[in-house]
Amino acid sequence: MHAAQVQNWSDGPRYVSIDAPPAPTADEIQLRVLATGAHNVVRSRAAGTHYSAKTLPHTPGMDCVARDEATGQLYYVSSLADTFGTFIEYINVPKKGGTLLVPLPEGTDPVAVAGSVNPAFSSWMAITARTNDLPKTGPALGAKKVVGAARSESSLKSVEGLDDYVVFNAAERDPQLLNAAGADVVLDYVYGDVAEQFFANFRNPGKPVQYVQIGVLSGRDGIALPSGILRSTDLTIRGAGGGSWGMGQLMKELPVLVPQLVGWPDLPTTKVELKDIEKTWWDKSLEGRVVYGV
């Protein structure tokens, strides 16, 4: 069978032929992978820069939509285990244990789900596992208002469900930038200069606000944090990722999230065949979420 494999962290994945997995044990199920997302965390793992993957050869992928060919049942599968990968035709998955296995309804679009669950659960887990005593939050969790902030106004305009947005300009000190006006929680996927400007302008004395750091899309991993805001505001700062919440928490939440997500509007997605991974892995022109069909 075929798979994508990383033999050297600096080279990216290669399309290779490998042995098929052994017949599944009584405690396993063998699945045919249909679609798997090239999320930012997947790319970090494939580059050897993510804490969850340090072993070569490395098979990229941390989640997928796959089918049990014996029954036709579709599943969403996810794991951050070091040796787990989904850019491969067949996988043996434990029926119980550290790998998440969520049945999907017939008619589910494998590409849409493969492209959507990771970005959805990053914020879902940030809220459910890394905040305390919040009012119900997020559209699926009952938020009254959702405000987006980003560097691209066109990107913000394309996001469904936002009640308002703020465009970040690195050349300006914008006091409106997520000044948490009435906010209970701030989810940050960008970090870097956006986070610095947020903290520099943050003024919300007396009201508890929880800031959760999720990603580093800015590419800048360090920031300056004014000490004054830690003393003058009721601000809690945390991060959200596979090291801050446990796999048990994820396995509890994803069976709640995934069935809801199936009915949400699809994210913009580009499907690419796995056999073309060597010429598409570095392609910056691909739009939306990139999903490999296996």
C-alpha positions as CSV (number, residue, x, y, z in Angstrom):
1,M,0.0,0.0,0.0
2,H,1.0,3.7,-0.2
3,A,1.7,6.3,2.4
4,A,3.4,9.6,2.9
5,Q,6.5,9.5,5.0
6,V,9.1,11.9,6.4
7,Q,12.6,10.4,6.4
8,N,14.4,13.7,7.3
9,W,12.7,16.5,9.2
10,S,13.9,19.1,6.7
11,D,12.8,17.4,3.5
12,G,9.0,17.1,3.9
13,P,6.8,14.1,3.1
14,R,7.5,11.6,0.3
15,Y,5.0,9.3,-1.4
16,V,6.2,5.7,-0.7
17,S,5.2,2.1,-0.9
18,I,5.1,0.3,2.4
19,D,3.8,-3.0,3.8
20,A,0.1,-3.2,4.6
21,P,-0.7,-3.4,8.3
22,P,-1.2,-6.8,9.9
23,A,-4.7,-8.2,10.3
24,P,-6.4,-6.3,13.3
25,T,-6.5,-8.0,16.6
26,A,-9.8,-8.5,18.5
27,D,-9.2,-5.2,20.2
28,E,-8.6,-3.3,17.0
29,I,-10.5,-2.2,13.9
30,Q,-8.9,-1.8,10.5
31,L,-10.0,1.3,8.6
32,R,-9.6,2.6,5.0
33,V,-8.5,6.3,5.3
34,L,-10.5,8.5,2.9
35,A,-9.5,12.1,3.8
36,T,-6.9,13.6,6.2
37,G,-6.2,17.3,6.9
38,A,-2.9,19.1,6.5
39,H,-3.5,21.2,9.6
40,N,-0.8,23.5,11.0
41,V,-0.1,21.0,13.8
42,V,0.3,18.3,11.1
43,R,2.9,20.4,9.3
44,S,4.7,21.1,12.6
45,R,4.8,17.4,13.4
46,A,6.1,16.6,9.9
47,A,8.9,19.2,10.4
48,G,9.9,17.7,13.8
49,T,9.1,21.0,15.6
50,H,6.0,19.9,17.5
51,Y,6.4,18.3,20.9
52,S,4.1,15.4,20.0
53,A,6.2,13.9,17.2
54,K,10.0,13.2,17.4
55,T,10.5,9.8,15.8
56,L,11.6,9.0,12.2
57,P,10.4,7.8,9.9
58,H,7.3,9.8,10.5
59,T,3.9,9.4,8.9
60,P,2.1,12.7,8.9
61,G,-1.4,13.3,10.1
62,M,-3.2,13.3,13.4
63,D,-6.8,12.9,12.3
64,C,-8.8,11.6,9.4
65,V,-12.2,10.3,8.2
66,A,-12.0,6.6,7.5
67,R,-14.3,3.7,6.6
68,D,-14.7,0.2,8.0
69,E,-14.9,-1.7,4.7
70,A,-16.5,-4.6,6.5
71,T,-19.6,-2.6,7.6
72,G,-19.4,0.6,5.6
73,Q,-19.4,2.6,8.8
74,L,-17.6,6.0,8.7
75,Y,-15.5,7.2,11.6
76,Y,-13.6,10.3,12.7
77,V,-10.2,9.1,14.0
78,S,-7.7,11.2,16.0
79,S,-4.5,10.8,18.0
80,L,-1.4,12.8,18.9
81,A,0.7,9.7,19.6
82,D,4.2,10.0,18.4
83,T,4.0,7.0,16.0
84,F,0.4,7.6,14.8
85,G,-0.2,8.9,11.3
86,T,-3.1,9.2,8.8
87,F,-1.4,10.0,5.5
88,I,-1.7,6.3,4.7
89,E,-4.2,4.0,3.1
90,Y,-5.0,1.7,6.0
91,I,-4.7,2.0,9.7
92,N,-5.4,-0.3,12.6
93,V,-7.1,1.6,15.4
94,P,-7.7,0.4,19.0
95,K,-11.4,0.1,19.8
96,K,-10.6,1.5,23.3
97,G,-7.6,3.5,24.5
98,G,-5.7,6.6,23.5
99,T,-7.0,6.9,19.9
100,L,-10.4,8.6,19.4
101,L,-12.9,6.8,17.3
102,V,-16.2,8.6,16.7
103,P,-18.9,7.1,14.4
104,L,-20.2,9.5,11.7
105,P,-23.6,9.4,10.1
106,E,-24.1,8.1,6.6
107,G,-23.9,10.8,4.0
108,T,-21.1,12.7,5.9
109,D,-18.7,14.5,3.5
110,P,-15.2,13.0,4.5
111,V,-13.3,15.9,3.1
112,A,-15.4,18.6,4.8
113,V,-15.1,16.8,8.2
114,A,-11.4,16.1,7.8
115,G,-10.8,19.8,7.1
116,S,-13.0,21.1,9.9
117,V,-12.6,19.2,13.1
118,N,-9.1,20.3,14.0
119,P,-9.8,24.0,13.8
120,A,-13.1,23.5,15.6
121,F,-11.7,21.5,18.5
122,S,-8.8,23.8,19.0
123,S,-11.2,26.5,20.2
124,W,-13.7,24.0,21.7
125,M,-11.0,22.5,23.9
126,A,-9.6,26.0,24.8
127,I,-13.1,26.9,26.2
128,T,-14.1,23.6,27.8
129,A,-10.7,22.6,29.2
130,R,-8.7,25.8,29.7
131,T,-11.2,28.3,31.2
132,N,-13.0,28.4,34.5
133,D,-16.5,29.5,35.5
134,L,-17.4,31.0,32.1
135,P,-20.9,31.8,31.0
136,K,-21.8,29.4,28.2
137,T,-19.4,30.4,25.4
138,G,-19.1,30.0,21.6
139,P,-22.1,29.8,19.2
140,A,-22.6,26.1,19.9
141,L,-22.2,26.8,23.6
142,G,-24.4,29.9,23.8
143,A,-22.3,33.0,23.3
144,K,-24.1,36.3,23.0
145,K,-21.5,37.9,20.9
146,V,-18.4,36.8,19.0
147,V,-15.8,39.3,17.8
148,G,-13.0,38.4,15.4
149,A,-9.6,40.1,15.0
150,A,-7.1,39.5,12.2
151,R,-4.7,41.2,9.9
152,S,-6.9,40.6,6.8
153,E,-10.3,42.3,6.5
154,S,-11.3,40.1,3.6
155,S,-10.6,37.0,5.7
156,L,-12.7,38.3,8.5
157,K,-15.6,39.2,6.1
158,S,-15.6,35.6,4.9
159,V,-16.1,34.1,8.4
160,E,-19.7,33.2,9.1
161,G,-21.1,33.9,12.6
162,L,-19.1,36.9,13.6
163,D,-21.0,39.7,15.3
164,D,-18.2,42.2,14.8
165,Y,-14.5,42.3,13.8
166,V,-11.4,44.4,14.3
167,V,-8.7,44.6,11.6
168,F,-5.1,44.6,13.0
169,N,-2.6,47.0,11.5
170,A,1.0,46.5,12.8
171,A,1.8,50.1,11.9
172,E,-0.8,51.5,14.3
173,R,-1.5,51.3,18.0
174,D,-5.1,50.4,17.9
175,P,-6.9,50.6,21.3
176,Q,-9.9,48.8,19.8
177,L,-7.9,45.6,19.2
178,L,-9.7,43.0,21.2
179,N,-9.9,45.4,24.1
180,A,-12.1,42.8,25.6
181,A,-15.0,45.3,25.8
182,G,-17.5,43.1,27.6
183,A,-15.6,39.9,26.7
184,D,-15.3,37.0,29.0
185,V,-12.7,35.1,27.0
186,V,-10.1,35.9,24.3
187,L,-8.8,33.0,22.0
188,D,-5.5,33.9,20.3
189,Y,-4.4,31.9,17.2
190,V,-2.0,34.6,16.0
191,Y,0.2,35.7,19.0
192,G,3.3,37.8,18.3
193,D,2.5,41.5,17.5
194,V,-1.2,41.0,17.8
195,A,-0.9,39.6,21.3
196,E,1.5,42.4,22.3
197,Q,-0.9,45.1,21.0
198,F,-3.8,43.4,22.9
199,F,-1.9,43.4,26.1
200,A,-0.5,46.9,25.7
201,N,-4.1,48.2,25.2
202,F,-5.9,46.0,27.6
203,R,-8.1,48.0,30.0
204,N,-10.8,46.2,31.8
205,P,-10.3,46.6,35.6
206,G,-12.6,44.6,37.9
207,K,-14.0,42.3,35.2
208,P,-12.6,38.8,35.0
209,V,-11.2,38.1,31.5
210,Q,-9.6,34.9,30.4
211,Y,-7.0,34.9,27.6
212,V,-6.1,31.5,26.0
213,Q,-3.2,31.2,23.6
214,I,-3.8,28.5,20.9
215,G,-1.5,29.1,17.9
216,V,1.3,31.2,16.5
217,L,0.2,32.1,13.0
218,S,2.2,35.3,13.2
219,G,5.4,33.1,13.2
220,R,6.7,35.1,16.2
221,D,6.9,32.9,19.3
222,G,7.9,35.6,21.9
223,I,6.2,38.7,23.1
224,A,6.7,41.6,25.6
225,L,4.2,41.4,28.4
226,P,3.7,44.6,30.5
227,S,3.8,43.7,34.2
228,G,1.2,46.4,35.0
229,I,-1.7,44.6,33.4
230,L,-1.1,41.6,35.7
231,R,-1.5,43.8,38.7
232,S,-4.2,46.2,37.6
233,T,-6.6,43.9,35.8
234,D,-8.3,40.6,36.6
235,L,-6.7,38.8,33.6
236,T,-6.0,35.1,33.5
237,I,-3.5,33.9,30.9
238,R,-3.3,30.3,29.8
239,G,-2.4,28.2,26.7
240,A,-4.5,25.4,25.1
241,G,-2.9,22.4,23.3
242,G,-2.3,18.7,23.7
243,G,0.0,19.3,26.6
244,S,-2.3,21.5,28.6
245,W,-5.3,19.3,28.4
246,G,-5.2,15.5,28.5
247,M,-6.3,13.0,25.9
248,G,-9.0,11.9,28.3
249,Q,-10.5,15.4,28.1
250,L,-10.3,15.4,24.3
251,M,-12.0,12.0,24.1
252,K,-14.8,13.3,26.3
253,E,-15.4,16.4,24.3
254,L,-14.9,15.3,20.6
255,P,-17.9,12.9,20.6
256,V,-20.0,16.0,21.6
257,L,-18.4,18.3,19.1
258,V,-18.1,16.1,16.0
259,P,-21.8,15.3,15.5
260,Q,-22.6,19.0,15.8
261,L,-19.9,20.0,13.4
262,V,-21.3,17.7,10.7
263,G,-24.3,20.0,10.4
264,W,-22.3,23.3,10.4
265,P,-21.4,25.2,7.2
266,D,-18.3,23.7,5.6
267,L,-15.0,25.6,5.7
268,P,-13.4,26.4,2.4
269,T,-11.3,23.3,1.5
270,T,-9.0,22.2,-1.2
271,K,-8.7,18.5,-1.8
272,V,-5.4,17.1,-3.1
273,E,-4.6,13.5,-3.9
274,L,-2.0,11.9,-1.6
275,K,0.1,10.7,-4.6
276,D,0.7,14.4,-5.3
277,I,2.0,15.3,-1.9
278,E,5.6,15.9,-3.0
279,K,4.6,18.7,-5.4
280,T,1.8,20.2,-3.2
281,W,3.1,20.1,0.4
282,W,4.9,23.4,0.0
283,D,2.4,25.0,-2.3
284,K,1.2,28.3,-0.7
285,S,-1.3,28.9,-3.5
286,L,-3.7,26.2,-2.2
287,E,-6.8,28.0,-0.7
288,G,-8.6,27.2,2.4
289,R,-8.1,24.0,4.5
290,V,-5.9,21.5,2.6
291,V,-7.2,17.9,2.8
292,Y,-5.4,14.9,1.2
293,G,-7.6,12.3,-0.3
294,V,-6.0,8.9,0.2
